[in-house]
Amino acid sequence: MNSVKTQNGVEKLTTPIGDFEFVLGGYPTKETTQKLFDALDFQRACKAYLDFMPAMSLKALLDGQKRNLGIKECSDLGVCANLLDATPLVLTGNTESVYFATNLDLKKDGPTVVVVPPQVLGMADDAYFRFIVDFGMAGPDKGKGGKYLILPPDYEGEVPEGYFVARSRTYKVWIMARASQKISGLGDQAIKWYGENCAVYPLKDGHRKPRVLNVSGLPGDTTHPNDFQFFVNLDRMIQYEPTEAFEPEQLGLLRALGIEKGKEFNPDERMKNILDTAAKTGLGMARAIAYQSREPEAKVYPDRRWEYIFVGGSHEFLKNGARNLDARILFHFTAICITPAMVNKTVGVGSQYMAAYIDDNDKYLDGSKTYKLHLPKDIPINNFWSVTLYDPKTRSLLQTDQPKPSVNSFDEPEQNEDGSYDIYFGPKAPAGKEKNWIQTVPGKGWFTYIRLYGPLQPFFDQSWKPDDIVEVK
């Protein structure tokens, strides 16, 4: 609550962010001016942190792949041939799919060809983590595989025939696809399969044999910083990418913080402190938005605690012409991969995810306790399902003594007599439930995703739905 009082010609304003004084009918005093500018710069910096989180997440992902996985050229294909484990920090990755990924630099390489294998799910996202095109079963090749041509934002040359063509709004692009273990196999078989069925190369160079790297088990960190370095990285991205990739309002916000195309980013100590504090505060805001969502559309079911990670059913977070900013923050704080295939209600194609952060008593999931999740019979999939645990701090796979923090249909967990499953979570496995148990860490929270690949109608009409997670006393 604010109040305005006038005494001896001085107008005094009391607000939650401080007390301010104005003289001669409206002029701010020198002290008030400085306090207000500090508050304004801090608010703009918090907004910039939240608004550009998608871009900084993508940059951290590309930088981490180059630094830790050896993906330095577009033809370097990083393949999780032995599946993803909790060694690297990767936002909410899954432990079942055989991923491949690479980095495109369209400024350096120009139009780039991506040869996609059959029967994959994948996509290309730009440097602001915006969707460019789907590959595979949800893309125009319809799962048959094919050649895609990714054009730079400023490309004006001829476009050859024989490709699925898409244009990026930025130079840097992330390419990712994932195959079922049944299709690609694992280990050396997966390396061979991707090497024979996939390739990425600059159009101008002609076909280039890929260098396929097994990146399973390699350490690394693909999460963005949450301090002053966030803004240093943001400046680097702005300097590299075309101005037209961003809205004038976005660039104006950054200009007010000293980040502007073609100019050196050289904040003084005052601004450095403001930016550092804003990044840390923005992190807290993102945690509140993700783990205590106030969006009514976040709930999957009116009587359950499961929540969507794509709130509102739009991969662009749009509804009635407006962008749901909290929905965008929620997604990009916890996840990667922007594609309509994760939100479109296409029966039997794509994927659907649900998240749980709390139990049936609305308490955060606690690694010191033991819980049970009941999955009713006839899980509606035509591919596979999984239940995976994540660390709320890193939003990456929970690091425990287990090889992977998940249970999935490939594991063939034990079924109840009626065909349903009970999945257990806790520091120790309940007696006789080892095959259906995921380890947790005392003193640390966790959250979980249910993934349905190739979801069927009972998921969409909600005739099938998982129970809430309940504590086992």
C-alpha positions as CSV (number, residue, x, y, z in Angstrom):
1,M,0.0,0.0,0.0
2,N,1.3,3.5,-0.8
3,S,0.5,6.8,0.7
4,V,1.2,10.4,-0.5
5,K,1.7,13.1,2.1
6,T,2.5,16.8,1.5
7,Q,4.4,18.7,4.1
8,N,6.2,22.1,3.8
9,G,5.9,21.8,0.0
10,V,7.5,18.3,-0.1
11,E,5.4,15.5,-1.5
12,K,6.3,12.2,0.1
13,L,5.4,8.8,-1.4
14,T,5.7,5.6,0.5
15,T,5.8,2.4,-1.6
16,P,6.9,-1.3,-1.1
17,I,10.2,-0.4,-2.9
18,G,11.1,2.6,-0.8
19,D,10.1,6.2,0.2
20,F,10.4,9.0,-2.4
21,E,10.2,12.8,-2.1
22,F,9.2,15.4,-4.7
23,V,9.5,19.1,-4.5
24,L,8.1,22.2,-6.2
25,G,5.0,20.4,-7.3
26,G,6.6,17.2,-8.8
27,Y,10.4,17.3,-9.2
28,P,12.1,14.3,-7.7
29,T,15.0,15.1,-5.3
30,K,18.5,13.9,-6.2
31,E,18.3,11.1,-3.7
32,T,14.8,10.0,-4.9
33,T,16.0,10.1,-8.5
34,Q,18.9,7.7,-7.8
35,K,16.6,5.4,-5.8
36,L,14.1,5.3,-8.6
37,F,16.7,4.7,-11.3
38,D,18.1,1.9,-9.3
39,A,14.6,0.4,-8.9
40,L,13.9,0.9,-12.6
41,D,17.2,-0.7,-13.7
42,F,16.6,-3.6,-11.4
43,Q,13.0,-4.2,-12.7
44,R,14.2,-4.1,-16.3
45,A,17.1,-6.5,-15.5
46,C,14.7,-9.0,-13.8
47,K,12.4,-8.8,-16.9
48,A,15.3,-9.3,-19.2
49,Y,16.4,-12.3,-17.3
50,L,12.9,-13.9,-17.6
51,D,12.3,-12.8,-21.2
52,F,15.6,-14.0,-22.5
53,M,15.7,-17.2,-20.5
54,P,14.9,-19.2,-23.7
55,A,17.8,-17.7,-25.6
56,M,20.3,-18.2,-22.7
57,S,19.1,-21.8,-22.3
58,L,19.7,-22.5,-26.0
59,K,23.1,-20.8,-25.9
60,A,24.1,-22.8,-22.8
61,L,23.0,-26.0,-24.6
62,L,25.0,-25.2,-27.7
63,D,28.1,-24.1,-25.7
64,G,27.9,-27.2,-23.5
65,Q,27.7,-29.5,-26.5
66,K,30.7,-27.9,-28.1
67,R,32.7,-27.6,-24.9
68,N,32.0,-31.0,-23.3
69,L,30.8,-33.3,-26.1
70,G,33.1,-32.3,-28.9
71,I,30.3,-31.2,-31.2
72,K,32.3,-28.4,-33.0
73,E,31.1,-28.7,-36.6
74,C,27.6,-29.3,-37.9
75,S,28.7,-32.7,-39.2
76,D,29.6,-33.8,-35.6
77,L,26.7,-35.8,-34.4
78,G,26.5,-36.4,-30.7
79,V,24.6,-39.7,-30.1
80,C,23.5,-41.0,-26.7
81,A,24.2,-44.5,-27.9
82,N,24.0,-46.0,-24.4
83,L,21.2,-43.6,-23.4
84,L,21.3,-40.5,-21.3
85,D,22.2,-40.9,-17.6
86,A,22.5,-38.3,-14.8
87,T,26.2,-37.5,-15.3
88,P,25.6,-34.4,-17.4
89,L,23.3,-31.5,-16.5
90,V,20.6,-31.5,-19.2
91,L,17.2,-30.0,-18.6
92,T,14.7,-32.8,-18.1
93,G,16.2,-35.3,-20.6
94,N,14.8,-38.8,-20.8
95,T,16.6,-42.0,-20.2
96,E,14.9,-44.1,-22.8
97,S,15.4,-42.5,-26.2
98,V,18.5,-42.7,-28.3
99,Y,19.2,-39.0,-28.9
100,F,21.3,-37.3,-31.5
101,A,22.1,-33.6,-31.6
102,T,24.3,-31.1,-33.4
103,N,24.9,-27.4,-33.7
104,L,24.3,-25.3,-36.8
105,D,26.0,-22.0,-37.5
106,L,24.2,-20.6,-40.6
107,K,26.4,-17.5,-40.6
108,K,29.5,-19.6,-41.1
109,D,28.1,-22.4,-43.2
110,G,25.2,-20.9,-45.0
111,P,22.2,-23.1,-45.9
112,T,22.7,-26.5,-44.2
113,V,21.3,-29.9,-45.1
114,V,20.0,-32.2,-42.4
115,V,19.4,-35.8,-43.5
116,V,16.9,-37.3,-41.1
117,P,16.7,-41.1,-40.4
118,P,13.3,-42.9,-40.5
119,Q,11.1,-43.3,-37.5
120,V,12.5,-40.5,-35.3
121,L,11.0,-37.6,-33.5
122,G,12.9,-34.4,-33.7
123,M,13.1,-30.7,-34.5
124,A,15.1,-27.6,-35.2
125,D,15.0,-24.7,-32.8
126,D,16.5,-21.3,-33.3
127,A,18.8,-19.3,-31.0
128,Y,15.8,-17.9,-29.1
129,F,14.5,-21.5,-28.7
130,R,11.7,-20.9,-31.2
131,F,10.4,-23.7,-33.3
132,I,11.7,-23.9,-36.9
133,V,10.6,-27.3,-38.2
134,D,9.8,-30.9,-37.1
135,F,11.6,-33.9,-38.3
136,G,10.4,-37.5,-38.5
137,M,7.0,-38.8,-37.5
138,A,5.6,-35.4,-36.6
139,G,7.3,-33.6,-39.5
140,P,6.7,-33.4,-43.3
141,D,8.6,-36.6,-44.0
142,K,6.0,-38.5,-41.9
143,G,8.6,-40.8,-40.4
144,K,10.0,-42.0,-43.7
145,G,13.2,-39.9,-43.3
146,G,14.3,-37.3,-45.7
147,K,16.5,-34.3,-46.5
148,Y,15.8,-30.9,-44.9
149,L,17.4,-27.6,-45.8
150,I,17.7,-25.0,-43.1
151,L,18.1,-21.5,-44.6
152,P,19.8,-18.5,-42.8
153,P,17.6,-15.6,-41.9
154,D,19.2,-13.3,-44.6
155,Y,19.5,-15.9,-47.4
156,E,18.4,-14.5,-50.8
157,G,19.8,-17.2,-53.2
158,E,18.0,-19.9,-55.1
159,V,16.4,-22.7,-53.2
160,P,17.1,-26.1,-54.7
161,E,14.4,-28.7,-55.1
162,G,14.3,-32.1,-53.3
163,Y,14.3,-30.8,-49.7
164,F,11.9,-30.0,-47.0
165,V,12.8,-26.3,-46.6
166,A,12.7,-24.2,-43.5
167,R,14.1,-20.7,-42.6
168,S,15.6,-19.8,-39.3
169,R,15.3,-16.3,-37.8
170,T,18.8,-16.7,-36.2
171,Y,22.2,-18.0,-37.3
172,K,22.7,-20.5,-34.5
173,V,20.3,-23.5,-34.6
174,W,20.0,-26.6,-32.4
175,I,19.2,-29.9,-34.2
176,M,17.9,-32.8,-32.1
177,A,16.1,-36.0,-32.8
178,R,15.4,-39.1,-30.8
179,A,14.9,-42.7,-31.9
180,S,13.3,-45.6,-30.1
181,Q,15.7,-48.3,-28.9
182,K,13.7,-50.7,-31.1
183,I,14.6,-48.7,-34.2
184,S,18.3,-47.7,-33.7
185,G,19.5,-50.3,-31.2
186,L,22.0,-49.4,-28.5
187,G,25.8,-48.9,-28.3
188,D,27.7,-49.7,-31.4
189,Q,24.5,-50.6,-33.3
190,A,23.1,-47.1,-32.6
191,I,26.4,-45.5,-33.7
192,K,26.3,-47.5,-36.9
193,W,22.6,-46.8,-37.5
194,Y,23.0,-43.0,-37.2
195,G,26.1,-43.1,-39.3
196,E,24.3,-44.8,-42.1
197,N,21.0,-42.9,-41.9
198,C,21.9,-39.4,-40.8
199,A,24.1,-36.6,-42.0
200,V,24.4,-32.8,-41.6
201,Y,26.5,-30.7,-43.9
202,P,26.7,-27.2,-45.5
203,L,24.8,-27.2,-48.9
204,K,27.8,-25.6,-50.6
205,D,30.1,-28.5,-49.6
206,G,27.9,-31.3,-50.8
207,H,27.3,-34.5,-48.9
208,R,29.7,-35.0,-46.0
209,K,30.0,-38.2,-44.0
210,P,29.1,-37.5,-40.4
211,R,31.5,-37.9,-37.4
212,V,29.3,-39.8,-35.0
213,L,30.3,-39.4,-31.3
214,N,29.0,-41.6,-28.5
215,V,28.3,-38.9,-25.8
216,S,26.6,-41.2,-23.3
217,G,28.2,-40.8,-19.8
218,L,30.2,-37.7,-20.6
219,P,30.1,-35.0,-17.9
220,G,29.0,-31.5,-18.8
221,D,26.6,-28.7,-17.9
222,T,24.1,-27.3,-20.4
223,T,22.2,-25.1,-17.9
224,H,22.6,-21.3,-18.1
225,P,24.2,-19.2,-15.4
226,N,22.1,-17.3,-12.9
227,D,24.4,-14.4,-12.0
228,F,26.0,-11.5,-13.8
229,Q,27.5,-14.0,-16.4
230,F,23.9,-14.4,-17.7
231,F,24.0,-10.9,-19.1
232,V,27.6,-11.3,-20.4
233,N,26.3,-14.3,-22.4
234,L,23.2,-12.4,-23.5
235,D,25.4,-9.6,-24.9
236,R,27.5,-12.2,-26.9
237,M,24.3,-13.6,-28.4
238,I,22.9,-10.2,-29.3
239,Q,26.2,-9.2,-31.0
240,Y,26.2,-12.4,-33.1
241,E,22.6,-12.7,-34.2
242,P,20.7,-10.4,-36.6
243,T,18.8,-7.6,-35.1
244,E,15.7,-8.6,-37.0
245,A,15.6,-11.8,-34.9
246,F,14.2,-9.9,-32.0
247,E,11.4,-7.4,-31.3
248,P,12.2,-3.7,-31.0
249,E,10.8,-3.7,-27.5
250,Q,13.1,-6.6,-26.5
251,L,16.1,-4.8,-27.9
252,G,15.0,-1.6,-26.2
253,L,14.9,-3.3,-22.9
254,L,18.4,-4.6,-23.4
255,R,19.7,-1.2,-24.6
256,A,18.5,0.3,-21.2
257,L,20.8,-2.2,-19.5
258,G,23.8,-1.4,-21.7
259,I,23.4,-4.3,-24.2
260,E,23.2,-3.1,-27.8
261,K,24.3,-4.4,-31.1
262,G,27.6,-3.1,-32.3
263,K,28.5,-1.5,-28.9
264,E,30.7,-2.8,-26.1
265,F,28.9,-4.0,-23.0
266,N,30.8,-2.3,-20.2
267,P,28.6,-1.8,-17.1
268,D,30.0,0.0,-14.1
269,E,30.1,-1.6,-10.7
270,R,26.6,-0.2,-9.8
271,M,25.0,-1.8,-12.9
272,K,27.0,-5.1,-12.4
273,N,25.6,-5.4,-8.9
274,I,22.1,-4.7,-10.1
275,L,22.4,-7.2,-13.0
276,D,23.9,-9.9,-10.7
277,T,21.1,-9.4,-8.1
278,A,18.4,-9.4,-10.8
279,A,19.6,-12.7,-12.2
280,K,19.5,-14.3,-8.8
281,T,16.1,-12.8,-8.1
282,G,14.8,-13.9,-11.5
283,L,15.9,-17.4,-10.7
284,G,13.7,-17.2,-7.6
285,M,10.8,-15.9,-9.6
286,A,11.3,-18.7,-12.1
287,R,11.2,-21.3,-9.4
288,A,8.0,-19.8,-8.0
289,I,6.4,-19.8,-11.4
290,A,7.5,-23.4,-12.2
291,Y,6.9,-25.1,-8.8
292,Q,3.9,-23.1,-7.5
293,S,2.1,-22.3,-10.8
294,R,-0.9,-19.9,-10.4
295,E,-2.1,-20.7,-13.9
296,P,-5.5,-22.5,-13.9
297,E,-4.7,-24.2,-17.2
298,A,-1.6,-25.8,-15.7
299,K,-3.7,-28.6,-14.1
300,V,-4.1,-31.7,-16.3
301,Y,-7.0,-33.0,-14.2
302,P,-9.3,-31.1,-11.8
303,D,-8.9,-33.7,-9.1
304,R,-5.2,-34.5,-9.4
305,R,-1.9,-32.7,-8.9
306,W,-0.4,-33.4,-12.3
307,E,0.5,-30.4,-14.3
308,Y,1.3,-29.6,-18.0
309,I,4.8,-28.3,-18.9
310,F,3.3,-26.6,-21.9
311,V,0.6,-24.6,-20.2
312,G,-2.2,-23.5,-22.5
313,G,-1.7,-26.0,-25.3
314,S,0.5,-23.8,-27.6
315,H,4.2,-24.3,-28.3
316,E,4.4,-20.5,-28.8
317,F,2.5,-19.9,-25.5
318,L,-0.2,-17.9,-27.3
319,K,-3.9,-17.6,-26.6
320,N,-6.3,-15.0,-27.9
321,G,-3.5,-13.1,-29.4
322,A,-1.6,-12.8,-26.1
323,R,1.5,-14.5,-25.0
324,N,1.4,-16.3,-21.6
325,L,4.7,-15.1,-20.1
326,D,4.5,-17.3,-17.0
327,A,3.8,-20.4,-19.2
328,R,6.9,-19.6,-21.3
329,I,9.0,-19.1,-18.2
330,L,7.8,-22.3,-16.7
331,F,8.7,-24.3,-19.8
332,H,12.1,-22.8,-20.4
333,F,13.1,-23.0,-16.8
334,T,12.5,-26.7,-16.6
335,A,12.7,-28.1,-20.1
336,I,14.0,-27.9,-23.7
337,C,12.7,-28.9,-27.2
338,I,10.1,-26.5,-28.6
339,T,7.8,-28.3,-31.0
340,P,4.1,-28.5,-31.7
341,A,4.4,-32.3,-31.4
342,M,4.6,-31.9,-27.7
343,V,1.3,-30.1,-27.4
344,N,-0.8,-31.0,-30.4
345,K,-3.5,-33.5,-29.6
346,T,-2.5,-36.0,-32.3
347,V,-3.5,-39.5,-31.4
348,G,-0.7,-42.0,-31.7
349,V,1.9,-39.5,-32.8
350,G,4.3,-37.2,-30.9
351,S,4.5,-37.2,-27.1
352,Q,2.7,-35.9,-24.0
353,Y,4.3,-35.0,-20.7
354,M,2.9,-34.5,-17.2
355,A,4.8,-33.2,-14.2
356,A,4.3,-33.6,-10.4
357,Y,6.0,-31.5,-7.8
358,I,3.8,-32.3,-4.8
359,D,2.0,-35.3,-3.3
360,D,-1.7,-35.9,-2.6
361,N,-1.4,-33.7,0.5
362,D,0.0,-30.7,-1.5
363,K,3.5,-31.2,0.1
364,Y,6.7,-31.0,-1.9
365,L,8.1,-34.4,-2.9
366,D,10.8,-35.1,-0.2
367,G,13.8,-37.4,-0.9
368,S,13.8,-38.6,2.7
369,K,10.3,-40.2,2.4
370,T,8.9,-43.2,0.5
371,Y,6.1,-42.7,-2.0
372,K,4.0,-44.7,-4.4
373,L,2.5,-43.8,-7.8
374,H,-0.3,-46.0,-9.2
375,L,-0.6,-46.2,-12.9
376,P,-3.9,-47.8,-14.0
377,K,-3.9,-50.7,-16.5
378,D,-3.8,-50.1,-20.3
379,I,-1.4,-47.1,-20.3
380,P,-2.5,-45.4,-23.5
381,I,0.6,-45.5,-25.8
382,N,1.7,-47.1,-29.0
383,N,5.4,-46.6,-28.3
384,F,6.6,-46.4,-24.7
385,W,6.0,-44.8,-21.3
386,S,8.4,-43.6,-18.6
387,V,8.4,-42.1,-15.1
388,T,11.6,-40.1,-14.5
389,L,12.9,-38.1,-11.6
390,Y,14.6,-34.7,-11.6
391,D,16.5,-32.4,-9.3
392,P,14.5,-29.1,-8.6
393,K,17.8,-27.1,-8.5
394,T,19.3,-28.3,-11.7
395,R,16.1,-29.5,-13.4
396,S,18.3,-32.3,-14.7
397,L,18.2,-36.1,-13.9
398,L,18.4,-36.8,-10.2
399,Q,21.9,-38.0,-9.4
400,T,21.7,-41.2,-7.2
401,D,23.4,-44.6,-6.9
402,Q,21.2,-46.0,-9.6
403,P,22.3,-46.1,-13.2
404,K,19.2,-44.0,-14.1
405,P,16.5,-42.3,-12.1
406,S,13.6,-43.8,-14.0
407,V,11.3,-46.7,-14.6
408,N,9.9,-47.3,-18.1
409,S,8.2,-49.9,-20.2
410,F,11.5,-51.1,-21.6
411,D,12.4,-52.1,-18.1
412,E,9.4,-54.4,-18.0
413,P,8.5,-53.5,-14.4
414,E,6.2,-55.9,-12.4
415,Q,2.5,-55.5,-13.0
416,N,-0.3,-55.9,-10.6
417,E,-2.8,-58.7,-11.3
418,D,-5.1,-56.3,-13.0
419,G,-2.4,-55.0,-15.4
420,S,-1.7,-51.8,-13.5
421,Y,1.7,-50.7,-12.1
422,D,2.8,-49.3,-8.8
423,I,6.0,-47.3,-8.9
424,Y,7.9,-46.5,-5.7
425,F,10.2,-43.6,-4.8
426,G,12.4,-43.4,-1.7
427,P,15.9,-43.7,-0.3
428,K,15.5,-47.5,-0.1
429,A,13.4,-49.9,-2.1
430,P,10.4,-51.4,-0.3
431,A,10.9,-55.2,0.1
432,G,10.2,-57.0,-3.1
433,K,9.7,-53.8,-5.1
434,E,13.2,-53.3,-6.4
435,K,12.2,-53.5,-10.1
436,N,9.5,-50.8,-9.7
437,W,11.6,-48.5,-7.5
438,I,13.4,-45.2,-8.2
439,Q,15.9,-44.0,-5.6
440,T,15.7,-40.5,-4.0
441,V,18.2,-38.6,-1.9
442,P,17.5,-37.6,1.8
443,G,17.6,-33.9,2.3
444,K,16.8,-33.2,-1.4
445,G,13.6,-32.6,-3.2
446,W,12.6,-34.1,-6.5
447,F,9.9,-33.9,-9.2
448,T,8.8,-36.3,-11.8
449,Y,7.6,-36.4,-15.4
450,I,5.3,-39.0,-16.9
451,R,6.0,-39.4,-20.6
452,L,3.7,-41.0,-23.1
453,Y,5.2,-41.5,-26.5
454,G,2.6,-42.1,-29.2
455,P,-0.3,-41.2,-26.7
456,L,-3.7,-42.7,-27.5
457,Q,-7.2,-41.4,-27.2
458,P,-7.8,-42.5,-23.5
459,F,-5.1,-40.0,-22.5
460,F,-6.7,-37.1,-24.4
461,D,-10.3,-37.8,-23.3
462,Q,-9.0,-38.5,-19.7
463,S,-10.6,-41.9,-19.4
464,W,-7.1,-43.0,-18.3
465,K,-5.3,-40.9,-15.7
466,P,-2.6,-41.6,-13.2
467,D,-3.2,-41.4,-9.4
468,D,-1.6,-38.7,-7.3
469,I,1.7,-39.6,-5.6
470,V,1.1,-40.8,-2.1
471,E,3.4,-41.1,0.9
472,V,3.9,-44.7,2.1
473,K,3.9,-44.6,5.9
